[in-house]
Amino acid sequence: MSVRDLIIVGAGPSGLSAAIAAKQRGLDYQVLEQGVLVNSIHHFPPQMVFFTTPELLEIGGLPLVSPYDKPTRVEALRYYRKVVDTYDLQIAFEETVTGVTKEAGEAGEAGGAGVEETVFAIETRSARGVRRVRHARAVIFAIGYFDHPVMLGVPGEDLPHVHHYYKEPHVHYRQRVIVVGGGNSAAEWCLELYRAGAHVTLVHRHEALKSTIKYWVRPDIENRIKEGSVVARFDSVIKEIRPTSVVVARGFQPSETEEIPADAVYLLTGYRADADLMCRAGIRLTEREAPVHDPNTFETNVPGLFVAGGAIAGVDTGTIFIENGRFHGEKIVETIARRLA
């Protein structure tokens, strides 16, 4: 049985930084990515601009050069391709990890005595349906959270005109569009839809927009709401989505409902890491649905299983970004390399 030192699940910035550290330390590693390189960034809207400055997205000591104060999605994709090529990282794309289980490995030598090492079996399925099992002494879950939208659990959420990601506003020209959420994504999408000729209604469960909205976006969306260009329903929740409308409850009172016509609905209510995959591997969660882990080594309650980047956040996704998650991999690999040595 071939056993690698390390399997890294996810080829986002935190997974790539772990791969770079593993290669620099001479570890036998492999990155498994269910989609494409930096899959979450790839699925961002084409016109997206980062909130941060270029140097805070850098990994592996390679500079991200941009003529703008805030880098764009296109620049970020180009940069991370450059990182992978520069370090010649080993990445298997379109290979989804379906399970991680602990196995008893072969006996090794430690201090003259035979010692049975811990080995993890990583089960995967490729985009073409090919299944295989890989083995490693340690696993890093660097899976992010953008692939798993938060579901509202309301009737009609699975209708074809309901979306959890936004891309191009042009298709909604002269349509009636409901945007659910009060964060940055909801604010930006309302503005783009309005300027593309859509009739936009924002529905948010709280009485005001979130404080985390980009500073250059906030005055724009607030002014559009004030002048009525974007209709806002604050302190409101979606109760049902119908083929041509949504039912909204005001003040969380089921009796105080309003039916709003809708040709498209965008539920921009946040995302969560794949907690199910981690739980099935034996990792416990906190009350905030974050994996239990050592904040210094990022090792979970299962020895040999680590978490990095967005996988750490649980429901508090606003606490983990590329800016801080990019440093997790190096600390994890340092711990793994020390043990193997």
RODO-2510 file (C-alpha; in nm, 4 decimals, decimal comma):
residues 341
     n   res          X          Y          Z
     1     m     0,0000     0,0000     0,0000
     2     s     0,1385     0,3380    -0,1039
     3     v     0,1119     0,5907     0,1799
     4     r     0,1841     0,9611     0,1336
     5     d     0,2923     1,1887     0,4146
     6     l     0,0086     1,4305     0,3507
     7     i    -0,3152     1,4714     0,1567
     8     i    -0,4487     1,8273     0,1242
     9     v    -0,8206     1,8549     0,0483
    10     g    -0,8818     2,1776    -0,1430
    11     a    -0,6770     2,3866    -0,3877
    12     g    -0,7717     2,7289    -0,2579
    13     p    -0,5130     2,9756    -0,1213
    14     s    -0,4837     2,7975     0,2170
    15     g    -0,4475     2,4555     0,0521
    16     l    -0,1891     2,5887    -0,1931
    17     s     0,0144     2,7474     0,0868
    18     a     0,0156     2,4102     0,2657
    19     a     0,1302     2,2392    -0,0540
    20     i     0,4144     2,4882    -0,0984
    21     a     0,5281     2,4313     0,2606
    22     a     0,5067     2,0529     0,2148
    23     k     0,7178     2,0655    -0,1000
    24     q     0,9764     2,2926     0,0613
    25     r     1,0096     2,0467     0,3491
    26     g     1,0424     1,7467     0,1209
    27     l     0,7136     1,5820     0,2199
    28     d     0,5337     1,3381    -0,0079
    29     y     0,2042     1,5242    -0,0590
    30     q    -0,0944     1,5446    -0,2916
    31     v    -0,3639     1,8109    -0,3297
    32     l    -0,7181     1,6948    -0,4148
    33     e    -0,9591     1,9531    -0,5594
    34     q    -1,3215     1,8803    -0,6419
    35     g    -1,3371     2,1590    -0,8994
    36     v    -1,0803     2,3822    -1,0636
    37     l    -0,7872     2,5741    -0,9191
    38     v    -0,9061     2,8222    -0,6512
    39     n    -1,2567     2,6997    -0,7253
    40     s    -1,4350     2,9538    -0,5049
    41     i    -1,2623     3,2514    -0,6680
    42     h    -1,3413     3,1008    -1,0081
    43     h    -1,7123     3,1102    -0,9163
    44     f    -1,7015     3,4736    -0,8057
    45     p    -1,8788     3,7177    -1,0411
    46     p    -1,6574     3,8100    -1,3416
    47     q    -1,6572     4,1786    -1,2447
    48     m    -1,5731     4,1139    -0,8768
    49     v    -1,3121     4,3329    -0,7018
    50     f    -1,1455     4,2171    -0,3793
    51     f    -1,1893     4,4107    -0,0568
    52     t    -0,8191     4,3838     0,0232
    53     t    -0,4909     4,5011    -0,1286
    54     p    -0,2789     4,2758    -0,3553
    55     e    -0,0035     4,1900    -0,1075
    56     l    -0,2545     4,0415     0,1373
    57     l    -0,3511     3,7743    -0,1157
    58     e     0,0065     3,6593    -0,1764
    59     i     0,1361     3,3119    -0,0891
    60     g     0,4706     3,1406    -0,1326
    61     g     0,6598     3,4681    -0,1390
    62     l     0,5430     3,5502    -0,4942
    63     p     0,4243     3,9081    -0,5557
    64     l     0,0769     3,9805    -0,6904
    65     v     0,1256     4,2778    -0,9211
    66     s    -0,1797     4,4881    -1,0014
    67     p    -0,2252     4,8409    -1,1403
    68     y    -0,5229     4,8828    -0,9064
    69     d    -0,5493     4,9416    -0,5323
    70     k    -0,7848     4,6424    -0,5121
    71     p    -0,7100     4,3378    -0,7296
    72     t    -0,9769     4,1892    -0,9542
    73     r    -1,0994     3,8306    -0,9816
    74     v    -0,9198     3,7905    -1,3165
    75     e    -0,5905     3,9057    -1,1658
    76     a    -0,6293     3,6671    -0,8719
    77     l    -0,6944     3,3690    -1,1007
    78     r    -0,3877     3,4570    -1,3078
    79     y    -0,1778     3,4945    -0,9924
    80     y    -0,2674     3,1571    -0,8417
    81     r    -0,1987     2,9830    -1,1738
    82     k     0,1450     3,1433    -1,1597
    83     v     0,1947     3,0149    -0,8043
    84     v     0,1133     2,6557    -0,9034
    85     d     0,3378     2,6707    -1,2093
    86     t     0,6275     2,8284    -1,0197
    87     y     0,6265     2,5595    -0,7507
    88     d     0,5038     2,2818    -0,9844
    89     l     0,2480     2,1718    -0,7266
    90     q     0,0861     1,8276    -0,7446
    91     i    -0,2896     1,8787    -0,7779
    92     a    -0,5588     1,6350    -0,8905
    93     f    -0,8521     1,8413    -1,0209
    94     e    -1,2187     1,7384    -1,0366
    95     e    -1,1644     1,4728    -0,7710
    96     t    -1,4092     1,4996    -0,4816
    97     v    -1,3255     1,3553    -0,1406
    98     t    -1,6263     1,1528    -0,0250
    99     g    -1,4877     1,0136     0,3005
   100     v    -1,1860     0,9998     0,5310
   101     t    -1,1404     0,7071     0,7663
   102     k    -0,8642     0,5967     0,9990
   103     e    -0,6865     0,2687     0,9283
   104     a    -0,4052     0,0738     1,0931
   105     g    -0,0906     0,1123     0,8862
   106     e     0,2104    -0,1104     0,8546
   107     a     0,4506    -0,1496     1,1464
   108     g     0,7478     0,0855     1,1360
   109     e     1,0616     0,1165     1,3449
   110     a     1,0819     0,3604     1,6327
   111     g     1,3451     0,3232     1,8987
   112     g     1,4095    -0,0361     1,7911
   113     a     1,0487    -0,1465     1,8454
   114     g     0,7831    -0,2127     1,5842
   115     v     0,5167     0,0601     1,6010
   116     e     0,1900     0,0549     1,4087
   117     e     0,1410     0,3974     1,2537
   118     t    -0,1921     0,5671     1,1893
   119     v    -0,2940     0,5874     0,8239
   120     f    -0,5983     0,7586     0,6766
   121     a    -0,7907     0,6219     0,3810
   122     i    -0,9187     0,9053     0,1614
   123     e    -1,2024     0,7937    -0,0641
   124     t    -1,2594     1,0013    -0,3776
   125     r    -1,4798     1,0189    -0,6845
   126     s    -1,3709     1,1904    -1,0057
   127     a    -1,5940     1,4055    -1,2244
   128     r    -1,6216     1,1060    -1,4597
   129     g    -1,7362     0,8743    -1,1829
   130     v    -1,4055     0,6973    -1,1185
   131     r    -1,3661     0,5965    -0,7537
   132     r    -1,0372     0,5381    -0,5787
   133     v    -0,8812     0,5270    -0,2331
   134     r    -0,5657     0,7179    -0,1444
   135     h    -0,3699     0,6777     0,1798
   136     a    -0,1825     0,9330     0,3890
   137     r    -0,0385     0,9773     0,7366
   138     a    -0,2010     1,3200     0,7746
   139     v    -0,4879     1,5085     0,6110
   140     i    -0,5557     1,8813     0,5888
   141     f    -0,9150     1,9910     0,5282
   142     a    -0,8695     2,3188     0,3381
   143     i    -1,2157     2,2979     0,1859
   144     g    -1,3456     2,6530     0,2259
   145     y    -1,7176     2,7187     0,2434
   146     f    -1,8284     2,8768    -0,0858
   147     d    -1,9494     2,5463    -0,2335
   148     h    -2,2179     2,4992     0,0323
   149     p    -2,4797     2,7775     0,0444
   150     v    -2,6923     2,8189     0,3537
   151     m    -3,0419     2,6895     0,2762
   152     l    -3,3476     2,8691     0,4103
   153     g    -3,5591     2,5559     0,4259
   154     v    -3,8672     2,7218     0,2753
   155     p    -4,1074     2,5811     0,0162
   156     g    -3,9983     2,6538    -0,3413
   157     e    -3,6289     2,6935    -0,2647
   158     d    -3,5501     2,4310    -0,5295
   159     l    -3,7384     2,6058    -0,8114
   160     p    -3,5313     2,6711    -1,1275
   161     h    -3,5438     3,0519    -1,0987
   162     v    -3,3897     3,0437    -0,7474
   163     h    -3,0115     3,0939    -0,7261
   164     h    -2,7445     3,0999    -0,4522
   165     y    -2,4692     3,2544    -0,6675
   166     y    -2,4764     3,5561    -0,8946
   167     k    -2,2880     3,6053    -1,2187
   168     e    -2,4207     3,8331    -1,4921
   169     p    -2,6977     4,0912    -1,4440
   170     h    -2,7777     4,1390    -1,8145
   171     v    -3,0079     3,8336    -1,8264
   172     h    -3,2410     4,0073    -1,5786
   173     y    -3,2999     4,3208    -1,7858
   174     r    -3,6583     4,4403    -1,7166
   175     q    -3,7199     4,1466    -1,4826
   176     r    -3,8445     4,1601    -1,1252
   177     v    -3,5677     4,0248    -0,9042
   178     i    -3,5720     3,9484    -0,5311
   179     v    -3,2355     3,9544    -0,3517
   180     v    -3,2309     3,8001    -0,0039
   181     g    -2,9507     3,9005     0,2314
   182     g    -2,7957     4,2053     0,3935
   183     g    -2,4246     4,1563     0,3396
   184     n    -2,1750     4,2621     0,0793
   185     s    -2,2838     4,0168    -0,1913
   186     a    -2,6478     4,1189    -0,1620
   187     a    -2,5632     4,4902    -0,1723
   188     e    -2,3354     4,4616    -0,4762
   189     w    -2,5779     4,2428    -0,6669
   190     c    -2,8696     4,4785    -0,6012
   191     l    -2,6674     4,7659    -0,7439
   192     e    -2,5568     4,5744    -1,0518
   193     l    -2,9071     4,4473    -1,1207
   194     y    -3,0538     4,7949    -1,0848
   195     r    -2,7977     4,9409    -1,3271
   196     a    -2,8662     4,6579    -1,5727
   197     g    -3,2319     4,7568    -1,5886
   198     a    -3,3855     4,5105    -1,3422
   199     h    -3,6549     4,5952    -1,0869
   200     v    -3,4907     4,4987    -0,7588
   201     t    -3,6309     4,4245    -0,4148
   202     l    -3,3952     4,3541    -0,1252
   203     v    -3,5274     4,1364     0,1605
   204     h    -3,3244     4,1243     0,4842
   205     r    -3,4149     3,9661     0,8174
   206     h    -3,2580     4,2488     1,0210
   207     e    -3,3525     4,6146     1,0448
   208     a    -3,0345     4,7394     0,8750
   209     l    -2,7629     4,6272     0,6355
   210     k    -2,4564     4,4521     0,7774
   211     s    -2,1637     4,6630     0,8931
   212     t    -1,9202     4,4493     0,6888
   213     i    -2,0282     4,5907     0,3510
   214     k    -1,7361     4,7402     0,1556
   215     y    -1,6910     5,1046     0,2403
   216     w    -1,7307     5,2190    -0,1193
   217     v    -2,0452     5,0073    -0,1689
   218     r    -2,2355     5,1108     0,1456
   219     p    -2,3180     5,4741     0,0532
   220     d    -2,4183     5,3637    -0,2970
   221     i    -2,6687     5,0987    -0,1832
   222     e    -2,8023     5,3188     0,0977
   223     n    -2,8670     5,6049    -0,1443
   224     r    -3,0357     5,3758    -0,3969
   225     i    -3,2649     5,2457    -0,1230
   226     k    -3,3373     5,5980     0,0005
   227     e    -3,4381     5,7191    -0,3454
   228     g    -3,6427     5,4053    -0,4155
   229     s    -3,4304     5,2724    -0,7022
   230     v    -3,3860     4,9569    -0,4938
   231     v    -3,6902     4,8625    -0,2861
   232     a    -3,5970     4,7326     0,0595
   233     r    -3,7936     4,5078     0,2955
   234     f    -3,6041     4,5103     0,6255
   235     d    -3,6989     4,3074     0,9325
   236     s    -3,8509     4,0560     0,6912
   237     v    -3,8099     3,6878     0,6050
   238     i    -3,9025     3,4705     0,3091
   239     k    -4,1824     3,2268     0,3939
   240     e    -4,2397     3,0714     0,0520
   241     i    -4,1101     3,0973    -0,3033
   242     r    -4,3637     3,0510    -0,5809
   243     p    -4,3117     3,0265    -0,9591
   244     t    -4,3902     3,3974    -1,0109
   245     s    -4,3698     3,5499    -0,6633
   246     v    -4,2334     3,5259    -0,3087
   247     v    -4,4235     3,5464     0,0179
   248     v    -4,2548     3,7708     0,2751
   249     a    -4,3400     3,7952     0,6439
   250     r    -4,2816     4,1310     0,8095
   251     g    -4,1498     4,1483     1,1625
   252     f    -4,1342     3,7683     1,1789
   253     q    -4,5131     3,7626     1,2178
   254     p    -4,6625     3,4867     0,9986
   255     s    -4,9890     3,6763     0,9773
   256     e    -4,8232     3,9893     0,8368
   257     t    -4,7341     3,8635     0,4913
   258     e    -4,6788     4,0276     0,1561
   259     e    -4,6658     3,8597    -0,1835
   260     i    -4,4074     4,0200    -0,4133
   261     p    -4,3921     3,9404    -0,7879
   262     a    -4,0598     3,7824    -0,8887
   263     d    -3,9056     3,6518    -1,2098
   264     a    -3,5836     3,5506    -1,0312
   265     v    -3,4771     3,5038    -0,6683
   266     y    -3,1215     3,5247    -0,5333
   267     l    -3,0668     3,3789    -0,1875
   268     l    -2,7360     3,5393    -0,0895
   269     t    -2,7574     3,4278     0,2718
   270     g    -2,4076     3,2953     0,3256
   271     y    -2,2148     2,9702     0,2940
   272     r    -2,0752     2,6992     0,5225
   273     a    -1,7882     2,4509     0,5030
   274     d    -1,8757     2,0834     0,4477
   275     a    -1,9198     1,9962     0,8137
   276     d    -2,0692     1,6580     0,7227
   277     l    -1,7445     1,5404     0,5616
   278     m    -1,5436     1,6433     0,8679
   279     c    -1,7924     1,4945     1,1145
   280     r    -1,7901     1,1604     0,9353
   281     a    -1,4114     1,1641     0,9760
   282     g    -1,4625     1,1900     1,3538
   283     i    -1,4087     1,5634     1,3984
   284     r    -1,6271     1,7237     1,6651
   285     l    -1,7917     2,0628     1,6197
   286     t    -1,8339     2,3531     1,8609
   287     e    -2,1644     2,5257     1,9316
   288     r    -2,0762     2,7600     1,6443
   289     e    -2,0406     2,4574     1,4133
   290     a    -1,6649     2,5080     1,3856
   291     p    -1,4346     2,2034     1,4012
   292     v    -1,2707     2,1495     1,7400
   293     h    -0,8993     2,2197     1,6886
   294     d    -0,5796     2,3418     1,8533
   295     p    -0,5429     2,7116     1,7580
   296     n    -0,1637     2,6765     1,7454
   297     t    -0,1292     2,3638     1,5309
   298     f    -0,4781     2,3526     1,3714
   299     e    -0,4980     1,9818     1,4569
   300     t    -0,8499     1,8614     1,5334
   301     n    -0,9629     1,6229     1,8055
   302     v    -0,8644     1,3423     1,5635
   303     p    -0,4823     1,3213     1,5702
   304     g    -0,3474     1,3609     1,2188
   305     l    -0,6493     1,5494     1,0845
   306     f    -0,6024     1,9252     1,0456
   307     v    -0,8190     2,2177     0,9307
   308     a    -0,7121     2,5311     0,7440
   309     g    -0,8704     2,8406     0,5965
   310     g    -1,2468     2,8641     0,5710
   311     a    -1,2930     2,5110     0,7070
   312     i    -1,2248     2,6559     1,0527
   313     a    -1,4992     2,9179     1,0518
   314     g    -1,8237     2,7321     1,1198
   315     v    -2,1090     2,9845     1,1116
   316     d    -1,8652     3,2726     1,1673
   317     t    -1,7436     3,2861     0,8072
   318     g    -1,6641     3,6549     0,8396
   319     t    -1,3650     3,5736     1,0610
   320     i    -1,1604     3,3805     0,8020
   321     f    -1,0344     3,5342     0,4784
   322     i    -0,7494     3,4683     0,2358
   323     e    -0,5551     3,7306     0,4291
   324     n    -0,5333     3,5207     0,7477
   325     g    -0,6124     3,1704     0,6166
   326     r    -0,3058     3,1717     0,3895
   327     f    -0,0797     3,1295     0,6944
   328     h    -0,2482     2,8182     0,8342
   329     g    -0,0884     2,5681     0,5976
   330     e     0,2682     2,6564     0,6862
   331     k     0,2023     2,6086     1,0597
   332     i     0,0295     2,2757     0,9975
   333     v     0,3075     2,1412     0,7769
   334     e     0,5657     2,2458     1,0348
   335     t     0,3886     2,0255     1,2903
   336     i     0,3585     1,7309     1,0485
   337     a     0,7202     1,7536     0,9360
   338     r     0,8448     1,7644     1,2942
   339     r     0,6586     1,4428     1,3744
   340     l     0,7792     1,2629     1,0656
   341     a     1,1356     1,3665     1,1379
***
